[in-house]
Amino acid sequence: MKIGEYLFKSRKGENRPITTVQAYRIISEAAKRFYQLTGRKYVEDE
């Protein structure tokens, strides 16, 4: 993967950059769901 490439293609036209806050929220939500599905304990930032 090259710098500037998108990991996921847009479903609504052209890809546009997201903020680091948006990326953090997306990844955090994905982690919570993963831990719920696997039955592991999710530990929030301390």
MARPANU-627011 format. One record per atom (N, C-alpha, C): atom name; x, y, z; residue in one letter. Coordinates in steps of 0.02 Angstrom, whole numbers, padded with zeros to 5 digits. Layout:
BEGIN
  atom      px      py      pz  res
    CA       X       Y       Z    a
...
***
This chain:
BEGIN
  atom      px      py      pz  res
     N   00042  -00059   00000    m
    CA   00000   00000   00000    m
     C   00044   00062   00000    m
     N   00027   00109  -00042    k
    CA   00067   00170  -00047    k
     C   00037   00225  -00004    k
     N   00079   00272   00015    i
    CA   00055   00330   00053    i
     C   00005   00368   00010    i
     N  -00051   00385   00040    g
    CA  -00102   00421   00003    g
     C  -00156   00376  -00027    g
     N  -00143   00310  -00027    e
    CA  -00194   00264  -00052    e
     C  -00246   00252   00003    e
     N  -00306   00233  -00018    y
    CA  -00359   00219   00029    y
     C  -00364   00144   00040    y
     N  -00373   00124   00102    l
    CA  -00381   00054   00118    l
     C  -00447   00027   00093    l
     N  -00499   00069   00098    f
    CA  -00566   00050   00076    f
     C  -00590   00097   00021    f
     N  -00619   00070  -00030    k
    CA  -00646   00110  -00084    k
     C  -00712   00140  -00062    k
     N  -00726   00201  -00083    s
    CA  -00788   00235  -00066    s
     C  -00847   00202  -00101    s
     N  -00903   00197  -00064    r
    CA  -00964   00171  -00095    r
     C  -01006   00227  -00123    r
     N  -00985   00289  -00111    k
    CA  -01024   00347  -00132    k
     C  -00982   00394  -00176    k
     N  -00944   00367  -00221    g
    CA  -00906   00410  -00266    g
     C  -00832   00412  -00248    g
     N  -00804   00473  -00250    e
    CA  -00733   00481  -00237    e
     C  -00717   00476  -00162    e
     N  -00659   00448  -00148    n
    CA  -00635   00446  -00079    n
     C  -00611   00515  -00058    n
     N  -00625   00532   00003    r
    CA  -00599   00594   00032    r
     C  -00567   00577   00098    r
     N  -00515   00613   00117    p
    CA  -00481   00599   00181    p
     C  -00528   00608   00240    p
     N  -00516   00568   00292    i
    CA  -00553   00577   00355    i
     C  -00505   00603   00407    i
     N  -00533   00632   00459    t
    CA  -00490   00659   00512    t
     C  -00465   00603   00556    t
     N  -00414   00617   00595    t
    CA  -00388   00566   00642    t
     C  -00441   00550   00694    t
     N  -00483   00598   00712    v
    CA  -00537   00585   00761    v
     C  -00586   00535   00732    v
     N  -00605   00545   00669    q
    CA  -00652   00498   00637    q
     C  -00621   00428   00633    q
     N  -00557   00425   00615    a
    CA  -00523   00360   00611    a
     C  -00521   00327   00680    a
     N  -00507   00365   00732    y
    CA  -00504   00338   00800    y
     C  -00573   00309   00820    y
     N  -00626   00346   00805    r
    CA  -00693   00324   00823    r
     C  -00711   00259   00786    r
     N  -00695   00256   00723    i
    CA  -00710   00197   00683    i
     C  -00673   00136   00710    i
     N  -00608   00145   00722    i
    CA  -00568   00089   00746    i
     C  -00589   00068   00817    i
     N  -00605   00116   00860    s
    CA  -00628   00100   00927    s
     C  -00693   00061   00926    s
     N  -00740   00082   00884    e
    CA  -00804   00047   00879    e
     C  -00793  -00024   00852    e
     N  -00750  -00031   00803    a
    CA  -00735  -00097   00776    a
     C  -00704  -00142   00829    a
     N  -00660  -00115   00870    a
    CA  -00629  -00154   00923    a
     C  -00680  -00176   00975    a
     N  -00725  -00131   00994    k
    CA  -00777  -00149   01042    k
     C  -00821  -00206   01016    k
     N  -00840  -00201   00952    r
    CA  -00882  -00253   00922    r
     C  -00845  -00319   00917    r
     N  -00781  -00316   00900    f
    CA  -00739  -00376   00897    f
     C  -00737  -00411   00964    f
     N  -00725  -00372   01017    y
    CA  -00721  -00401   01084    y
     C  -00788  -00429   01106    y
     N  -00843  -00397   01087    q
    CA  -00909  -00423   01104    q
     C  -00921  -00490   01069    q
     N  -00902  -00494   01007    l
    CA  -00913  -00555   00968    l
     C  -00869  -00613   00992    l
     N  -00809  -00598   01014    t
    CA  -00763  -00650   01035    t
     C  -00767  -00666   01109    t
     N  -00806  -00626   01146    g
    CA  -00814  -00638   01218    g
     C  -00755  -00616   01260    g
     N  -00711  -00578   01230    r
    CA  -00653  -00553   01268    r
     C  -00670  -00488   01301    r
     N  -00633  -00470   01352    k
    CA  -00645  -00409   01389    k
     C  -00613  -00350   01353    k
     N  -00652  -00297   01342    y
    CA  -00627  -00236   01310    y
     C  -00607  -00187   01366    y
     N  -00546  -00163   01362    v
    CA  -00520  -00116   01412    v
     C  -00514  -00047   01380    v
     N  -00552   00002   01404    e
    CA  -00548   00070   01378    e
     C  -00482   00101   01398    e
     N  -00465   00157   01367    d
    CA  -00405   00193   01386    d
     C  -00406   00208   01460    d
     N  -00349   00198   01493    e
    CA  -00346   00210   01565    e
     C  -00324   00280   01580    e
***
